[in-house]
Amino acid sequence: MTQSVLNSFKKLNIGVKLWPFDLLKYGIRSFLKHDLD
């Protein structure tokens, strides 16, 4: 049980680290699209 909780926590930690970059990429992409129009 402890091992699975640790694994899910690691996945969550990775997700928390990754999502701001995805949000930043999406923001830059939408900004560039808006700027091109």
PDBQT receptor file of N, H, CA, C and O in Angstrom, charges set to zero:
ATOM      1  N   MET A   1       0.829  -1.205   0.000  1.00  0.00    +0.000 N 
ATOM      2  CA  MET A   1       0.000   0.000   0.000  1.00  0.00    +0.000 C 
ATOM      3  C   MET A   1       0.866   1.258   0.000  1.00  0.00    +0.000 C 
ATOM      4  O   MET A   1       0.629   2.189  -0.771  1.00  0.00    +0.000 OA
ATOM      5  N   THR A   2       1.875   1.274   0.876  1.00  0.00    +0.000 N 
ATOM      6  H   THR A   2       2.068   0.519   1.501  1.00  0.00    +0.000 HD
ATOM      7  CA  THR A   2       2.745   2.449   0.967  1.00  0.00    +0.000 C 
ATOM      8  C   THR A   2       3.454   2.702  -0.364  1.00  0.00    +0.000 C 
ATOM      9  O   THR A   2       3.630   3.847  -0.779  1.00  0.00    +0.000 OA
ATOM     10  N   GLN A   3       3.858   1.614  -1.025  1.00  0.00    +0.000 N 
ATOM     11  H   GLN A   3       3.715   0.684  -0.687  1.00  0.00    +0.000 HD
ATOM     12  CA  GLN A   3       4.566   1.740  -2.297  1.00  0.00    +0.000 C 
ATOM     13  C   GLN A   3       3.677   2.367  -3.370  1.00  0.00    +0.000 C 
ATOM     14  O   GLN A   3       4.133   3.215  -4.137  1.00  0.00    +0.000 OA
ATOM     15  N   SER A   4       2.414   1.954  -3.426  1.00  0.00    +0.000 N 
ATOM     16  H   SER A   4       2.044   1.265  -2.803  1.00  0.00    +0.000 HD
ATOM     17  CA  SER A   4       1.492   2.492  -4.431  1.00  0.00    +0.000 C 
ATOM     18  C   SER A   4       1.184   3.960  -4.153  1.00  0.00    +0.000 C 
ATOM     19  O   SER A   4       1.053   4.761  -5.078  1.00  0.00    +0.000 OA
ATOM     20  N   VAL A   5       1.070   4.307  -2.868  1.00  0.00    +0.000 N 
ATOM     21  H   VAL A   5       1.177   3.656  -2.116  1.00  0.00    +0.000 HD
ATOM     22  CA  VAL A   5       0.832   5.704  -2.496  1.00  0.00    +0.000 C 
ATOM     23  C   VAL A   5       2.033   6.550  -2.899  1.00  0.00    +0.000 C 
ATOM     24  O   VAL A   5       1.882   7.669  -3.390  1.00  0.00    +0.000 OA
ATOM     25  N   LEU A   6       3.226   6.003  -2.687  1.00  0.00    +0.000 N 
ATOM     26  H   LEU A   6       3.349   5.094  -2.288  1.00  0.00    +0.000 HD
ATOM     27  CA  LEU A   6       4.457   6.702  -3.050  1.00  0.00    +0.000 C 
ATOM     28  C   LEU A   6       4.532   6.903  -4.561  1.00  0.00    +0.000 C 
ATOM     29  O   LEU A   6       4.919   7.971  -5.035  1.00  0.00    +0.000 OA
ATOM     30  N   ASN A   7       4.156   5.859  -5.315  1.00  0.00    +0.000 N 
ATOM     31  H   ASN A   7       3.842   4.991  -4.930  1.00  0.00    +0.000 HD
ATOM     32  CA  ASN A   7       4.166   5.942  -6.773  1.00  0.00    +0.000 C 
ATOM     33  C   ASN A   7       3.189   6.991  -7.285  1.00  0.00    +0.000 C 
ATOM     34  O   ASN A   7       3.522   7.779  -8.170  1.00  0.00    +0.000 OA
ATOM     35  N   SER A   8       1.984   7.001  -6.727  1.00  0.00    +0.000 N 
ATOM     36  H   SER A   8       1.713   6.361  -6.007  1.00  0.00    +0.000 HD
ATOM     37  CA  SER A   8       0.976   7.975  -7.159  1.00  0.00    +0.000 C 
ATOM     38  C   SER A   8       1.407   9.385  -6.776  1.00  0.00    +0.000 C 
ATOM     39  O   SER A   8       1.127  10.337  -7.504  1.00  0.00    +0.000 OA
ATOM     40  N   PHE A   9       2.081   9.525  -5.650  1.00  0.00    +0.000 N 
ATOM     41  H   PHE A   9       2.309   8.751  -5.058  1.00  0.00    +0.000 HD
ATOM     42  CA  PHE A   9       2.580  10.832  -5.227  1.00  0.00    +0.000 C 
ATOM     43  C   PHE A   9       3.662  11.318  -6.181  1.00  0.00    +0.000 C 
ATOM     44  O   PHE A   9       3.720  12.501  -6.515  1.00  0.00    +0.000 OA
ATOM     45  N   LYS A  10       4.526  10.391  -6.622  1.00  0.00    +0.000 N 
ATOM     46  H   LYS A  10       4.478   9.429  -6.351  1.00  0.00    +0.000 HD
ATOM     47  CA  LYS A  10       5.570  10.741  -7.590  1.00  0.00    +0.000 C 
ATOM     48  C   LYS A  10       4.944  11.212  -8.898  1.00  0.00    +0.000 C 
ATOM     49  O   LYS A  10       5.379  12.207  -9.478  1.00  0.00    +0.000 OA
ATOM     50  N   LYS A  11       3.923  10.493  -9.360  1.00  0.00    +0.000 N 
ATOM     51  H   LYS A  11       3.570   9.684  -8.889  1.00  0.00    +0.000 HD
ATOM     52  CA  LYS A  11       3.228  10.869 -10.597  1.00  0.00    +0.000 C 
ATOM     53  C   LYS A  11       2.590  12.242 -10.446  1.00  0.00    +0.000 C 
ATOM     54  O   LYS A  11       2.657  13.070 -11.354  1.00  0.00    +0.000 OA
ATOM     55  N   LEU A  12       1.975  12.476  -9.298  1.00  0.00    +0.000 N 
ATOM     56  H   LEU A  12       1.921  11.804  -8.560  1.00  0.00    +0.000 HD
ATOM     57  CA  LEU A  12       1.324  13.753  -9.031  1.00  0.00    +0.000 C 
ATOM     58  C   LEU A  12       2.362  14.868  -9.007  1.00  0.00    +0.000 C 
ATOM     59  O   LEU A  12       2.134  15.951  -9.545  1.00  0.00    +0.000 OA
ATOM     60  N   ASN A  13       3.505  14.595  -8.378  1.00  0.00    +0.000 N 
ATOM     61  H   ASN A  13       3.690  13.715  -7.940  1.00  0.00    +0.000 HD
ATOM     62  CA  ASN A  13       4.574  15.578  -8.284  1.00  0.00    +0.000 C 
ATOM     63  C   ASN A  13       5.102  15.935  -9.668  1.00  0.00    +0.000 C 
ATOM     64  O   ASN A  13       5.355  17.103  -9.961  1.00  0.00    +0.000 OA
ATOM     65  N   ILE A  14       5.267  14.919 -10.520  1.00  0.00    +0.000 N 
ATOM     66  H   ILE A  14       5.062  13.970 -10.282  1.00  0.00    +0.000 HD
ATOM     67  CA  ILE A  14       5.715  15.139 -11.899  1.00  0.00    +0.000 C 
ATOM     68  C   ILE A  14       4.674  15.957 -12.657  1.00  0.00    +0.000 C 
ATOM     69  O   ILE A  14       5.018  16.868 -13.410  1.00  0.00    +0.000 OA
ATOM     70  N   GLY A  15       3.401  15.625 -12.454  1.00  0.00    +0.000 N 
ATOM     71  H   GLY A  15       3.122  14.885 -11.842  1.00  0.00    +0.000 HD
ATOM     72  CA  GLY A  15       2.323  16.356 -13.117  1.00  0.00    +0.000 C 
ATOM     73  C   GLY A  15       2.293  17.808 -12.700  1.00  0.00    +0.000 C 
ATOM     74  O   GLY A  15       2.100  18.695 -13.531  1.00  0.00    +0.000 OA
ATOM     75  N   VAL A  16       2.485  18.056 -11.407  1.00  0.00    +0.000 N 
ATOM     76  H   VAL A  16       2.642  17.335 -10.732  1.00  0.00    +0.000 HD
ATOM     77  CA  VAL A  16       2.492  19.429 -10.891  1.00  0.00    +0.000 C 
ATOM     78  C   VAL A  16       3.675  20.202 -11.467  1.00  0.00    +0.000 C 
ATOM     79  O   VAL A  16       3.574  21.402 -11.721  1.00  0.00    +0.000 OA
ATOM     80  N   LYS A  17       4.796  19.509 -11.670  1.00  0.00    +0.000 N 
ATOM     81  H   LYS A  17       4.877  18.534 -11.463  1.00  0.00    +0.000 HD
ATOM     82  CA  LYS A  17       5.969  20.162 -12.259  1.00  0.00    +0.000 C 
ATOM     83  C   LYS A  17       5.749  20.454 -13.739  1.00  0.00    +0.000 C 
ATOM     84  O   LYS A  17       6.209  21.476 -14.248  1.00  0.00    +0.000 OA
ATOM     85  N   LEU A  18       5.040  19.548 -14.436  1.00  0.00    +0.000 N 
ATOM     86  H   LEU A  18       4.666  18.717 -14.023  1.00  0.00    +0.000 HD
ATOM     87  CA  LEU A  18       4.876  19.677 -15.885  1.00  0.00    +0.000 C 
ATOM     88  C   LEU A  18       3.768  20.626 -16.312  1.00  0.00    +0.000 C 
ATOM     89  O   LEU A  18       3.919  21.317 -17.319  1.00  0.00    +0.000 OA
ATOM     90  N   TRP A  19       2.644  20.684 -15.571  1.00  0.00    +0.000 N 
ATOM     91  H   TRP A  19       2.521  20.123 -14.752  1.00  0.00    +0.000 HD
ATOM     92  CA  TRP A  19       1.501  21.453 -16.072  1.00  0.00    +0.000 C 
ATOM     93  C   TRP A  19       1.751  22.942 -16.254  1.00  0.00    +0.000 C 
ATOM     94  O   TRP A  19       1.183  23.519 -17.180  1.00  0.00    +0.000 OA
ATOM     95  N   PRO A  20       2.575  23.615 -15.423  1.00  0.00    +0.000 N 
ATOM     96  CA  PRO A  20       2.820  25.039 -15.688  1.00  0.00    +0.000 C 
ATOM     97  C   PRO A  20       3.510  25.259 -17.033  1.00  0.00    +0.000 C 
ATOM     98  O   PRO A  20       3.247  26.256 -17.705  1.00  0.00    +0.000 OA
ATOM     99  N   PHE A  21       4.387  24.340 -17.431  1.00  0.00    +0.000 N 
ATOM    100  H   PHE A  21       4.600  23.530 -16.884  1.00  0.00    +0.000 HD
ATOM    101  CA  PHE A  21       5.061  24.465 -18.720  1.00  0.00    +0.000 C 
ATOM    102  C   PHE A  21       4.071  24.298 -19.865  1.00  0.00    +0.000 C 
ATOM    103  O   PHE A  21       4.145  25.016 -20.862  1.00  0.00    +0.000 OA
ATOM    104  N   ASP A  22       3.143  23.349 -19.725  1.00  0.00    +0.000 N 
ATOM    105  H   ASP A  22       3.083  22.765 -18.915  1.00  0.00    +0.000 HD
ATOM    106  CA  ASP A  22       2.106  23.145 -20.741  1.00  0.00    +0.000 C 
ATOM    107  C   ASP A  22       1.221  24.379 -20.839  1.00  0.00    +0.000 C 
ATOM    108  O   ASP A  22       0.853  24.806 -21.933  1.00  0.00    +0.000 OA
ATOM    109  N   LEU A  23       0.880  24.948 -19.683  1.00  0.00    +0.000 N 
ATOM    110  H   LEU A  23       1.179  24.601 -18.794  1.00  0.00    +0.000 HD
ATOM    111  CA  LEU A  23       0.050  26.148 -19.645  1.00  0.00    +0.000 C 
ATOM    112  C   LEU A  23       0.785  27.308 -20.309  1.00  0.00    +0.000 C 
ATOM    113  O   LEU A  23       0.189  28.087 -21.052  1.00  0.00    +0.000 OA
ATOM    114  N   LEU A  24       2.083  27.414 -20.033  1.00  0.00    +0.000 N 
ATOM    115  H   LEU A  24       2.566  26.780 -19.429  1.00  0.00    +0.000 HD
ATOM    116  CA  LEU A  24       2.903  28.475 -20.618  1.00  0.00    +0.000 C 
ATOM    117  C   LEU A  24       2.984  28.307 -22.133  1.00  0.00    +0.000 C 
ATOM    118  O   LEU A  24       2.847  29.280 -22.874  1.00  0.00    +0.000 OA
ATOM    119  N   LYS A  25       3.204  27.082 -22.593  1.00  0.00    +0.000 N 
ATOM    120  H   LYS A  25       3.314  26.291 -21.991  1.00  0.00    +0.000 HD
ATOM    121  CA  LYS A  25       3.250  26.799 -24.033  1.00  0.00    +0.000 C 
ATOM    122  C   LYS A  25       1.927  27.154 -24.698  1.00  0.00    +0.000 C 
ATOM    123  O   LYS A  25       1.906  27.774 -25.761  1.00  0.00    +0.000 OA
ATOM    124  N   TYR A  26       0.822  26.758 -24.066  1.00  0.00    +0.000 N 
ATOM    125  H   TYR A  26       0.840  26.254 -23.202  1.00  0.00    +0.000 HD
ATOM    126  CA  TYR A  26      -0.506  27.040 -24.607  1.00  0.00    +0.000 C 
ATOM    127  C   TYR A  26      -0.744  28.547 -24.670  1.00  0.00    +0.000 C 
ATOM    128  O   TYR A  26      -1.297  29.056 -25.645  1.00  0.00    +0.000 OA
ATOM    129  N   GLY A  27      -0.322  29.256 -23.623  1.00  0.00    +0.000 N 
ATOM    130  H   GLY A  27       0.127  28.842 -22.831  1.00  0.00    +0.000 HD
ATOM    131  CA  GLY A  27      -0.489  30.708 -23.575  1.00  0.00    +0.000 C 
ATOM    132  C   GLY A  27       0.310  31.390 -24.672  1.00  0.00    +0.000 C 
ATOM    133  O   GLY A  27      -0.196  32.290 -25.343  1.00  0.00    +0.000 OA
ATOM    134  N   ILE A  28       1.551  30.969 -24.860  1.00  0.00    +0.000 N 
ATOM    135  H   ILE A  28       1.962  30.238 -24.315  1.00  0.00    +0.000 HD
ATOM    136  CA  ILE A  28       2.407  31.543 -25.904  1.00  0.00    +0.000 C 
ATOM    137  C   ILE A  28       1.825  31.247 -27.284  1.00  0.00    +0.000 C 
ATOM    138  O   ILE A  28       1.811  32.114 -28.157  1.00  0.00    +0.000 OA
ATOM    139  N   ARG A  29       1.349  30.026 -27.474  1.00  0.00    +0.000 N 
ATOM    140  H   ARG A  29       1.360  29.321 -26.764  1.00  0.00    +0.000 HD
ATOM    141  CA  ARG A  29       0.789  29.622 -28.765  1.00  0.00    +0.000 C 
ATOM    142  C   ARG A  29      -0.454  30.437 -29.101  1.00  0.00    +0.000 C 
ATOM    143  O   ARG A  29      -0.595  30.927 -30.221  1.00  0.00    +0.000 OA
ATOM    144  N   SER A  30      -1.356  30.583 -28.130  1.00  0.00    +0.000 N 
ATOM    145  H   SER A  30      -1.242  30.185 -27.220  1.00  0.00    +0.000 HD
ATOM    146  CA  SER A  30      -2.589  31.342 -28.367  1.00  0.00    +0.000 C 
ATOM    147  C   SER A  30      -2.268  32.820 -28.565  1.00  0.00    +0.000 C 
ATOM    148  O   SER A  30      -2.922  33.496 -29.360  1.00  0.00    +0.000 OA
ATOM    149  N   PHE A  31      -1.265  33.325 -27.846  1.00  0.00    +0.000 N 
ATOM    150  H   PHE A  31      -0.734  32.776 -27.200  1.00  0.00    +0.000 HD
ATOM    151  CA  PHE A  31      -0.853  34.719 -27.998  1.00  0.00    +0.000 C 
ATOM    152  C   PHE A  31      -0.289  34.956 -29.395  1.00  0.00    +0.000 C 
ATOM    153  O   PHE A  31      -0.580  35.976 -30.020  1.00  0.00    +0.000 OA
ATOM    154  N   LEU A  32       0.524  34.011 -29.889  1.00  0.00    +0.000 N 
ATOM    155  H   LEU A  32       0.761  33.182 -29.381  1.00  0.00    +0.000 HD
ATOM    156  CA  LEU A  32       1.095  34.139 -31.225  1.00  0.00    +0.000 C 
ATOM    157  C   LEU A  32       0.005  34.072 -32.292  1.00  0.00    +0.000 C 
ATOM    158  O   LEU A  32       0.038  34.825 -33.266  1.00  0.00    +0.000 OA
ATOM    159  N   LYS A  33      -0.952  33.177 -32.111  1.00  0.00    +0.000 N 
ATOM    160  H   LYS A  33      -0.979  32.565 -31.320  1.00  0.00    +0.000 HD
ATOM    161  CA  LYS A  33      -2.069  33.072 -33.059  1.00  0.00    +0.000 C 
ATOM    162  C   LYS A  33      -2.861  34.376 -33.077  1.00  0.00    +0.000 C 
ATOM    163  O   LYS A  33      -3.227  34.873 -34.142  1.00  0.00    +0.000 OA
ATOM    164  N   HIS A  34      -3.117  34.917 -31.913  1.00  0.00    +0.000 N 
ATOM    165  H   HIS A  34      -2.819  34.514 -31.048  1.00  0.00    +0.000 HD
ATOM    166  CA  HIS A  34      -3.868  36.170 -31.802  1.00  0.00    +0.000 C 
ATOM    167  C   HIS A  34      -3.069  37.312 -32.424  1.00  0.00    +0.000 C 
ATOM    168  O   HIS A  34      -3.635  38.199 -33.063  1.00  0.00    +0.000 OA
ATOM    169  N   ASP A  35      -1.762  37.286 -32.235  1.00  0.00    +0.000 N 
ATOM    170  H   ASP A  35      -1.302  36.566 -31.715  1.00  0.00    +0.000 HD
ATOM    171  CA  ASP A  35      -0.883  38.328 -32.756  1.00  0.00    +0.000 C 
ATOM    172  C   ASP A  35      -0.824  38.263 -34.285  1.00  0.00    +0.000 C 
ATOM    173  O   ASP A  35      -0.743  39.295 -34.950  1.00  0.00    +0.000 OA
ATOM    174  N   LEU A  36      -0.864  37.046 -34.838  1.00  0.00    +0.000 N 
ATOM    175  H   LEU A  36      -0.930  36.207 -34.297  1.00  0.00    +0.000 HD
ATOM    176  CA  LEU A  36      -0.813  36.883 -36.286  1.00  0.00    +0.000 C 
ATOM    177  C   LEU A  36      -2.097  37.386 -36.945  1.00  0.00    +0.000 C 
ATOM    178  O   LEU A  36      -2.057  37.909 -38.059  1.00  0.00    +0.000 OA
ATOM    179  N   ASP A  37      -3.218  37.232 -36.273  1.00  0.00    +0.000 N 
ATOM    180  H   ASP A  37      -3.250  36.807 -35.369  1.00  0.00    +0.000 HD
ATOM    181  CA  ASP A  37      -4.495  37.713 -36.806  1.00  0.00    +0.000 C 
ATOM    182  C   ASP A  37      -4.507  39.231 -36.732  1.00  0.00    +0.000 C 
ATOM    183  O   ASP A  37      -5.488  39.860 -37.128  1.00  0.00    +0.000 OA
TER     184      ASP A  37
